[in-house]
Every structure is written in C-alpha cells, then in structure tokens.
Amino acid sequence: MSRPSIQSSNMLNLFLEKLFALQRKQPVIENLDHLIPVLQALGNPHLDFASIHVAGTNGKGSVTSKIAAGLQASGKIVGLYTSPHLLRFSERIRINDKEIDSDKIIELGMHVMEAAKRSPLPLHFFEITTLMAFLYFAHSGVDIAVLETGLGGSLDATNVVYPLLSVITSISLDHTDRLGDTIESIAMQKAGIIKKRVPVILGPNARCVSCMQKAKEQDSIVHFVKEYTCSFEEENQAIAKKALDILGLDQQAIQIGLEYTPPCRFQIQGDVIFDVAHNPDGFLKLFTMFRRRFPHHRARLVLGVSLDKDIETILKIVADNASFVHLVEAQSLRAVSWKRMSLSCPYSKEPSLVGGGLERALIEKQKDEKIIICGSFYVVAESLASLNNSSSSWGVNTGSLPFPITRS
C-alpha cells in the first residue's frame, strides 16, 4: 500500500474515527431488509461480481485468503474482504492482495454513509465497511470476490450476495452473547449463508444438524472435508483445496493458494510465536500445534482476551498448558480487564498493558521457553507495534516481524 500524504493521512484518521464510532451503535435486526434501499442507492454493486462466501467460528480468515490466493494465481482479478484487521483498516479490503488506498477509503466511505440515509435503521460499522468493499470491487471490475463473514452468517452484511460457492469452516462456541450459547444455535446462524442450489463445503466439525438440514432445504450439494486433529493449518488447507478443486483450478494455482497463510497464524519469529487464537477451540489447536512443533519447549504466554469470549474455559486451557502467563489488557473497548482475568489466573505476574507485559515476558523468558502472543487480534497488533519499537533493546531473538508496522 502506498504511503499517504500527511493531509491524506489526517483526513483518513478523521473518517476512521467517525466509522469506528459506529461500532457502539448496533441495533438488533431480524433480517437484512434495511440494506436493500442502501444497495439500490449504490447501484447494487454486489451484483456486479461473482463471489465465494466463507463463514465459520475458526479458520475462515485463513481459508478465505488461501482461496483468494489460488484464484489470483489462476489469472483472475480477485477481491478479498476479511476482518478484523491487525494494523491497518485497509487490510480488510484488497484486490490481488493490494490494500485499498486511503483516498478510496474516504471516497467510498462517504458515498456509503450518504446512501445509508435511505435505510430505516442506522447502519453499523461492519455494514458500512462491507458496502464499501462491494463498491470498490464493482468499480474495479474484479472477476470474483472472496468474502469472509464478520459474525454468524444469516444476519451478516455479506449475506446479501448469491455466491458460486458457500463454505462453513468450523462451528464452536464463540460470540455466545450474539449467536446463542449452544452449538446448534450458532450453527443455525452460520447455515444462513447456504443459498438455493449453491454448493456448500462443510469443515470437519461443521456437520451439524442445522447445516445439513439447511442444505437439504436449499437443494444444495454438500462437500465434506475430513478432520485433521493436529493443526488448524492442515484443516484450513484441506477446506481451501476442496473449494479450489470445485472451482476447477489447475494444480499449480491450487498449490500456490494452499501455501499462502495470513500473518499471525502460529507465525514463528525467532523465539516468539504470534497467534490470533481467541476462543477455546482455537487455544486447544494452538497448544496441540505447539507441542508438535516444539516438543522440548515450554510455552510462556502474553495473553489478553475480549469481553465476548468464554474467559473461564480459555484460562483453564491456558493453565493446563502454559509454563507462565503474563496477563495484558489491550487498549480496546472490547478488552477484558486484567483484574477480571487475574481472579482466575493467580500465577500471572502483575497484569499490565500489552507493551509492559510483553517486555517482562521477553526479559524473563527461560532458555527452554517460547513466547506465545495470543488471545485477540488487538493483543497481537499491539505486540507487533511494541516489538517493532523496542525488541532490539531487549536483546531477545524475535526474527524479522511479520510485516512493517504502520497504523491507519
């Protein structure tokens, strides 16, 4: 992404402040009808390109990125829409892996916000962002877009598309305050992306009654993927390969797609591992992978989690697998306070903000330990920024960082 001018950067920051303020205003909805007049005012951009639609509790970001990489390798112009971002808002909206420019973010964002006045309900952050992506892909003439749901499926803003293929990577307990507190209630939400006669891929633990019933009702062909117990990466590769096979790509393009991994998915940088595991299922797979890759090392964690997570279960899994935990609190409205976490994690050092906890972890790390930074995208992002600024002075091997640190 090209570096914006100071004036452009200031304008972008002002716009993003306005956009992020909408995260606090999320009305309860029963359907997506309120988006129809807005889409019409924008010229129905979601009808101008083919799409692949991906939902799931875990793995959807990796699978989405792998499918997009494979399609790009086959010669397609590919839009990619993912969330959340790590360091830059522009990471969310890409064409052929190039992030949207700052000027386009402002231009399209203001256009969507004006059109949003046609809605009977106020549009929230993710809805505005999704419509910005649709406009960008339509105006840019992409051949196909790969779209990751934000939350759930049936009531997600991305669910206005009629895709070539639907994918549900996995289903486990997460966002229970919004999606329900049982596997089946969550499955019902994710099954909402299954459309009439559109083939659907179900990951190993997405074979729920709700998904199977929905596929039957919609007369959709179901493709299954076998379970991989050792790592999410193997499972994600298998799901992405199934999708790329169905789309008819050649083996060279498929292989390129499968080799692509987004940043901070068990990403090893020297003695530090970045991983965006943020729910119980994710942590179980994280520690399984750690033992597989580093059987003679212990795990020292820098951990912070978000409010809508199963904190008690996460901390129990962590207590059973980590040699030590540094509790941290990200600078986010969604972050769980370190005081609340410390009640269930008595062996942690005095909790702190991310930078301080990370510094102590790096200084106190033993030779037989690896440091794992995990728990939320916010914690990983702030850790990256701290390492970029200070790791050389701590004298700890962190390797080269996953990507340059710039914030917008």
C-alpha positions in Angstrom: 0.0 0.0 0.0 1.4 3.4 -1.0 2.2 5.8 1.9 -0.4 8.5 2.2 0.5 12.2 2.4 0.2 14.0 5.8 -3.0 15.7 4.7 -4.5 12.5 3.3 -3.5 10.6 6.5 -5.2 13.2 8.7 -8.4 13.0 6.6 -8.3 9.2 6.8 -7.9 9.3 10.6 -10.9 11.7 10.9 -13.0 9.4 8.7 -12.0 6.3 10.6 -12.8 7.9 13.9 -16.3 8.5 12.6 -16.6 5.0 11.2 -15.3 3.2 14.3 -17.7 5.2 16.5 -20.5 3.2 14.7 -19.2 0.0 16.5 -21.1 1.2 19.6 -24.3 1.5 17.7 -25.5 -1.9 16.6 -29.3 -2.2 16.5 -30.9 -5.7 16.9 -32.1 -6.8 13.5 -34.3 -9.7 12.3 -33.3 -9.7 8.6 -31.2 -7.7 6.1 -34.1 -5.8 4.5 -32.8 -2.5 5.8 -29.8 -2.8 3.5 -31.9 -3.1 0.3 -32.6 0.6 -0.2 -29.0 1.4 0.5 -27.7 -1.2 -2.0 -30.2 0.2 -4.6 -28.9 3.7 -4.0 -25.4 2.5 -4.6 -26.4 0.7 -7.8 -26.5 -2.8 -6.3 -22.7 -3.3 -6.5 -22.9 -6.8 -5.0 -24.5 -8.0 -8.3 -21.5 -6.9 -10.4 -19.1 -9.7 -9.5 -19.1 -13.4 -8.7 -18.3 -14.4 -5.2 -17.3 -17.1 -2.7 -18.8 -16.8 0.7 -17.0 -18.1 3.8 -18.3 -18.4 7.4 -17.1 -20.3 10.4 -16.0 -19.9 14.1 -12.4 -20.5 13.4 -10.3 -20.7 10.2 -12.5 -18.6 7.9 -9.8 -15.9 7.6 -7.1 -18.4 6.5 -9.4 -20.3 4.2 -10.7 -17.1 2.6 -7.1 -15.9 2.0 -6.0 -19.2 0.5 -8.9 -19.4 -1.9 -8.2 -15.8 -3.0 -4.5 -16.5 -3.5 -5.3 -19.6 -5.6 -7.8 -17.7 -7.8 -5.3 -14.9 -8.3 -2.6 -17.4 -9.3 -5.0 -18.7 -11.9 -5.1 -15.3 -13.5 -8.3 -13.9 -12.0 -8.7 -10.3 -10.7 -9.7 -11.1 -7.1 -11.3 -9.0 -4.5 -10.7 -10.1 -0.9 -12.7 -9.0 2.1 -11.6 -10.1 5.6 -11.9 -8.9 9.2 -10.8 -7.8 11.6 -7.6 -6.1 10.6 -4.3 -6.2 12.6 -2.6 -2.9 11.9 -4.4 -1.1 9.1 -8.0 -0.7 8.3 -7.0 -1.1 4.6 -6.1 -4.8 5.2 -9.8 -5.6 5.2 -10.3 -4.7 1.5 -7.9 -5.9 -1.1 -7.6 -6.6 -4.8 -5.0 -9.1 -5.9 -3.6 -8.7 -2.4 -3.1 -4.9 -2.7 -4.8 -3.0 0.0 -7.3 -0.3 -0.8 -5.8 3.2 -1.0 -6.5 5.8 1.7 -8.2 8.2 -0.7 -10.5 5.4 -1.9 -11.4 4.5 1.7 -12.6 8.1 2.3 -14.3 8.5 -1.1 -16.2 5.2 -0.9 -16.9 5.6 2.8 -18.5 9.0 2.4 -20.5 7.7 -0.5 -21.9 4.7 1.5 -22.6 6.9 4.5 -24.7 9.2 2.3 -26.6 6.3 0.8 -27.1 4.8 4.3 -29.6 7.6 5.0 -32.0 5.6 2.9 -32.1 2.8 5.5 -34.9 2.7 8.0 -32.3 1.6 10.6 -28.8 3.1 11.3 -26.1 1.1 9.7 -23.3 0.0 12.0 -19.5 -0.2 11.4 -19.4 -3.6 9.7 -22.3 -2.9 7.4 -20.7 0.3 6.2 -17.4 -1.4 5.7 -18.9 -4.3 3.8 -20.8 -2.0 1.4 -17.5 0.0 0.8 -15.9 -3.3 -0.2 -18.7 -4.1 -2.6 -18.4 -0.7 -4.2 -14.7 -1.0 -4.5 -14.8 -4.4 -6.1 -17.6 -3.4 -8.5 -15.9 -0.2 -9.6 -12.5 -2.0 -10.0 -14.0 -4.7 -12.2 -12.9 -7.7 -10.2 -13.7 -11.1 -11.7 -14.6 -12.6 -8.4 -14.5 -11.7 -4.7 -13.9 -13.9 -1.7 -15.9 -12.7 1.3 -15.4 -13.5 4.9 -18.4 -13.1 7.2 -17.9 -10.9 10.2 -20.2 -12.6 12.7 -22.5 -15.5 12.3 -24.0 -15.7 8.8 -27.7 -15.2 8.3 -27.7 -11.6 9.5 -24.2 -10.7 8.4 -24.0 -7.8 5.9 -22.1 -10.0 3.5 -25.1 -12.3 3.2 -26.7 -10.2 0.5 -24.6 -11.9 -2.2 -25.6 -15.0 -4.2 -22.3 -16.8 -4.4 -20.9 -19.5 -6.6 -19.9 -21.5 -3.5 -20.5 -21.3 0.2 -18.0 -22.5 2.8 -18.5 -23.1 6.5 -15.1 -23.9 8.0 -16.0 -24.8 11.6 -18.6 -24.3 14.4 -17.8 -24.0 18.1 -18.8 -21.8 20.9 -17.9 -18.1 20.4 -19.8 -14.8 20.4 -22.5 -16.5 22.5 -24.0 -13.2 23.5 -24.9 -12.6 19.9 -25.3 -16.1 18.3 -26.6 -18.2 21.2 -25.0 -20.5 23.8 -25.3 -23.8 22.0 -23.5 -25.3 19.0 -26.8 -25.8 17.2 -27.9 -22.2 17.7 -24.6 -21.0 16.4 -24.8 -23.5 13.5 -28.3 -22.1 12.6 -26.8 -18.6 12.2 -23.9 -19.8 10.0 -26.1 -22.1 8.0 -27.9 -18.9 6.9 -25.3 -18.4 4.2 -26.4 -21.6 2.3 -28.3 -20.5 -0.8 -30.6 -22.2 -3.2 -28.7 -24.8 -5.3 -25.4 -23.3 -4.4 -22.8 -26.0 -3.4 -21.6 -25.8 0.2 -18.4 -27.1 1.8 -18.7 -28.1 5.4 -15.5 -28.4 7.5 -15.0 -31.4 9.8 -16.9 -30.0 12.8 -19.5 -28.1 10.7 -21.5 -31.2 10.0 -24.3 -30.0 12.4 -28.0 -30.9 12.1 -28.8 -27.2 11.2 -26.2 -27.1 8.4 -27.3 -30.4 6.9 -31.0 -29.5 7.2 -30.5 -26.1 5.6 -28.5 -27.7 2.7 -31.3 -30.2 2.2 -34.0 -27.4 2.2 -31.9 -25.4 -0.3 -31.2 -28.4 -2.6 -27.5 -27.6 -2.2 -24.8 -30.2 -2.9 -22.7 -30.7 0.3 -19.0 -31.4 0.1 -17.3 -32.7 3.3 -13.7 -32.3 4.5 -12.1 -34.9 6.8 -10.9 -34.0 10.3 -7.3 -33.0 11.0 -6.6 -33.3 14.7 -3.1 -31.9 14.7 -3.5 -28.3 13.4 -5.9 -25.8 12.1 -3.5 -25.2 9.1 -3.9 -28.7 7.7 -7.6 -28.4 8.2 -7.8 -25.0 6.5 -5.6 -26.2 3.6 -8.0 -29.2 3.1 -11.1 -26.9 3.1 -9.4 -24.4 0.7 -8.2 -27.2 -1.6 -11.8 -28.6 -1.8 -13.0 -25.1 -2.8 -10.4 -24.6 -5.4 -11.0 -28.1 -6.8 -14.7 -27.3 -7.1 -13.9 -24.1 -8.9 -11.8 -26.0 -11.4 -8.4 -24.5 -10.9 -5.2 -26.2 -12.1 -2.9 -27.9 -9.6 -0.2 -25.2 -9.8 -2.6 -22.4 -8.9 -4.1 -24.6 -6.1 -0.7 -25.2 -4.6 0.1 -21.5 -4.6 -3.1 -20.9 -2.8 -2.6 -23.5 -0.2 0.9 -22.2 0.6 -0.5 -18.8 1.5 -1.0 -18.1 5.2 -2.2 -14.8 6.6 0.0 -13.2 9.3 -0.1 -14.3 12.9 -1.5 -17.8 12.4 1.1 -19.7 14.5 3.7 -17.4 12.9 7.1 -18.2 14.3 9.6 -15.2 14.6 12.7 -16.4 16.4 11.7 -17.2 20.0 8.2 -15.5 19.6 5.1 -17.0 18.2 2.2 -14.8 17.1 -1.3 -16.5 17.0 -4.7 -14.9 16.9 -6.4 -17.8 18.8 -9.2 -16.2 20.7 -11.7 -19.0 21.8 -11.4 -22.4 23.5 -11.3 -24.4 20.3 -8.6 -22.1 18.9 -6.5 -22.5 22.1 -6.7 -26.3 22.1 -5.5 -26.3 18.5 -2.8 -23.8 19.4 -1.3 -25.9 22.1 -1.6 -29.1 20.0 0.5 -27.4 17.3 3.0 -26.0 19.9 3.7 -29.5 21.3 4.0 -30.9 17.8 6.5 -28.2 16.7 8.3 -27.7 19.9 8.2 -30.9 22.0 11.1 -29.9 24.2 10.0 -26.3 24.9 7.5 -24.8 27.3 5.1 -22.0 26.4 5.2 -18.6 28.2 2.2 -16.6 27.2 1.4 -13.0 26.7 -2.4 -13.2 27.0 -5.3 -10.8 26.7 -8.9 -11.6 25.6 -12.1 -9.8 24.6 -15.3 -9.4 26.5 -17.5 -11.8 24.4 -15.2 -14.8 25.0 -15.5 -17.8 27.3 -12.9 -16.5 29.6 -13.0 -19.2 32.3 -12.6 -22.0 29.8 -9.8 -20.2 28.0 -7.9 -19.6 31.2 -8.4 -23.3 32.3 -6.9 -24.5 29.0 -4.0 -22.0 29.4 -3.4 -23.1 33.0 -3.1 -26.7 31.8 -0.6 -25.9 29.0 1.5 -22.8 29.8 4.6 -22.6 32.0 3.7 -19.0 32.8 1.2 -16.3 31.8 1.6 -12.6 31.5 -1.9 -11.1 31.5 -2.3 -8.0 29.5 -5.1 -5.6 28.7 -5.3 -4.3 25.1 -6.3 -0.7 24.5 -9.7 -1.6 23.2 -13.3 -1.1 24.5 -13.7 -4.9 24.0 -10.8 -5.9 26.1 -11.4 -7.8 29.3 -9.8 -6.0 32.3 -6.7 -7.6 33.8 -8.4 -7.5 37.2 -11.1 -9.8 36.0 -8.7 -12.2 34.3 -6.3 -12.3 37.3 -9.0 -13.8 39.5 -8.8 -17.0 37.5 -5.1 -16.8 36.7 -3.2 -16.5 40.1 0.2 -17.4 38.7 0.5 -14.5 36.4 2.8 -11.5 37.0 1.2 -8.2 37.9 -1.1 -7.6 34.8 -0.4 -4.6 32.6 -0.9 -3.1 29.2 0.4 -5.1 26.3 3.8 -3.4 25.9 4.7 -3.9 29.6 3.6 -7.5 29.8 5.5 -8.3 26.6 8.6 -6.6 27.9 8.6 -8.7 31.1 8.0 -11.9 29.1 10.9 -11.2 26.8 13.2 -10.4 29.7 12.1 -13.3 32.0 11.9 -16.0 29.2 13.9 -19.1 30.1 16.0 -21.0 27.5 13.5 -23.8 27.2 10.6 -21.5 26.6 9.0 -19.9 23.6 6.8 -16.8 24.0 3.3 -17.1 22.5 1.4 -13.8 22.0 -2.3 -14.6 21.7 -5.9 -14.1 22.8 -7.1 -11.4 20.4 -6.3 -9.5 17.3 -5.9 -6.4 19.5 -3.2 -8.0 21.7 -1.3 -9.3 18.7 -1.4 -6.0 16.9 -0.2 -4.0 19.9 2.6 -6.6 20.5 3.8 -6.2 16.9 4.0 -2.4 17.4 5.9 -2.8 20.7 8.4 -5.3 19.2 8.9 -3.0 16.2 9.8 -0.2 18.6 11.8 -2.0 21.3 12.8 -5.6 20.6 16.4 -4.7 19.8 17.0 -3.1 23.2 15.7 -6.2 25.0 18.2 -8.4 23.3 15.8 -11.2 22.5 15.6 -13.0 19.2 12.3 -12.1 17.5 13.4 -12.6 13.9 12.0 -10.3 11.3 8.5 -9.1 12.1 5.6 -10.5 10.0 5.2 -7.2 8.2 6.1 -3.5 8.5 4.4 -1.6 11.3 2.3 1.4 10.1 -1.0 2.4 11.6 -4.0 3.9 9.8 
